[in-house]
């Protein structure tokens, strides 16, 4: 009788593809992050629209200059929010890329199981 050698006992080290549940969770997370970013961007747009409306009213009332410090502070606040949105979108992009990579692994595993 043939005794197995250590080489014949080697375990296949091919990474297992993610489960459909893991893929679904990753894509749901990306979708949720996308909705959150959308809400933040909409809030920034609304904030800018209100500031612009106030500036227009001041100009219509005869103002020839607007308070520079207040305007700069407001713009810096909106800029910070927009940067946070950009960072969040980067996270969404990475999550989606990970989901796509995992989906490709599942497709490869499915294709190889069909040929086996």
C-alpha positions as CSV (number, residue, x, y, z in Angstrom):
1,X,0.0,0.0,0.0
2,X,1.3,3.5,-0.9
3,X,2.0,5.8,1.9
4,X,1.1,9.5,1.2
5,X,4.1,11.8,1.2
6,X,4.0,15.3,2.7
7,X,3.9,16.8,-0.8
8,X,0.8,14.8,-1.7
9,X,-0.9,16.0,1.5
10,X,-0.4,19.7,0.6
11,X,-3.5,21.8,0.9
12,X,-4.7,23.8,-2.0
13,X,-3.8,27.4,-1.0
14,X,-6.0,29.0,-3.6
15,X,-8.1,31.6,-1.8
16,X,-11.7,30.7,-1.4
17,X,-14.1,33.0,-3.2
18,X,-16.2,35.2,-1.0
19,X,-19.7,33.9,-0.1
20,X,-22.7,35.5,-1.8
21,X,-23.6,36.9,1.6
22,X,-20.3,38.7,1.9
23,X,-20.7,40.1,-1.6
24,X,-24.2,41.3,-0.8
25,X,-23.0,42.9,2.4
26,X,-20.1,44.7,0.7
27,X,-22.4,46.1,-2.0
28,X,-25.1,47.0,0.5
29,X,-22.5,48.9,2.5
30,X,-21.4,50.8,-0.6
31,X,-25.0,51.6,-1.4
32,X,-25.6,52.9,2.1
33,X,-22.4,55.0,1.9
34,X,-23.5,56.4,-1.4
35,X,-26.9,57.5,0.0
36,X,-25.1,59.2,2.9
37,X,-22.7,61.0,0.6
38,X,-25.6,62.1,-1.6
39,X,-27.4,63.6,1.5
40,X,-24.2,65.4,2.5
41,X,-23.7,66.9,-0.9
42,X,-27.3,68.0,-1.1
43,X,-27.0,69.6,2.3
44,X,-23.8,71.5,1.1
45,X,-25.7,72.6,-2.1
46,X,-28.6,73.8,0.1
47,X,-26.2,75.6,2.4
48,X,-24.5,77.4,-0.5
49,X,-27.9,78.3,-2.1
50,X,-29.0,79.9,1.2
51,X,-25.8,81.9,1.4
52,X,-26.1,83.0,-2.1
53,X,-29.7,84.0,-1.6
54,X,-28.7,86.1,1.4
55,X,-25.9,87.8,-0.5
56,X,-28.3,88.6,-3.3
57,X,-30.8,90.1,-0.9
58,X,-28.1,92.2,0.7
59,X,-27.0,93.5,-2.7
60,X,-30.6,94.2,-3.7
61,X,-31.0,96.2,-0.5
62,X,-28.1,98.4,-1.5
63,X,-25.1,96.7,0.1
64,X,-22.0,97.3,-1.9
65,X,-19.8,95.1,0.2
66,X,-20.4,92.0,2.2
67,X,-18.7,91.0,5.5
68,X,-15.6,89.3,4.3
69,X,-14.8,87.3,7.5
70,X,-18.3,85.9,7.7
71,X,-18.2,84.9,4.0
72,X,-14.8,83.3,4.3
73,X,-15.8,81.4,7.4
74,X,-18.9,80.1,5.8
75,X,-17.0,79.1,2.6
76,X,-14.4,77.3,4.7
77,X,-17.1,75.3,6.5
78,X,-18.7,74.3,3.2
79,X,-15.3,73.4,1.8
80,X,-14.7,71.1,4.8
81,X,-18.0,69.4,4.2
82,X,-17.3,68.9,0.5
83,X,-13.9,67.4,1.3
84,X,-15.6,65.0,3.7
85,X,-17.9,64.0,0.9
86,X,-15.0,63.4,-1.5
87,X,-13.3,61.2,1.2
88,X,-16.6,59.3,1.6
89,X,-16.9,58.8,-2.1
90,X,-13.3,57.4,-2.1
91,X,-14.4,54.9,0.5
92,X,-17.5,54.0,-1.6
93,X,-15.3,53.5,-4.6
94,X,-13.0,51.2,-2.7
95,X,-15.9,49.2,-1.4
96,X,-17.3,48.8,-4.9
97,X,-13.9,47.9,-6.3
98,X,-13.6,45.2,-3.6
99,X,-17.1,43.9,-4.4
100,X,-16.2,43.7,-8.1
101,X,-12.9,41.9,-7.3
102,X,-14.8,39.4,-5.1
103,X,-17.5,38.9,-7.7
104,X,-14.7,38.1,-10.2
105,X,-13.4,35.5,-7.8
106,X,-16.8,33.9,-7.5
107,X,-17.1,33.8,-11.3
108,X,-13.7,32.1,-11.6
109,X,-14.6,29.6,-9.0
110,X,-18.0,28.9,-10.6
111,X,-16.3,28.5,-14.0
112,X,-13.7,26.1,-12.7
113,X,-16.3,24.1,-10.8
114,X,-18.3,23.6,-14.0
115,X,-15.2,22.3,-15.8
116,X,-14.3,19.9,-12.9
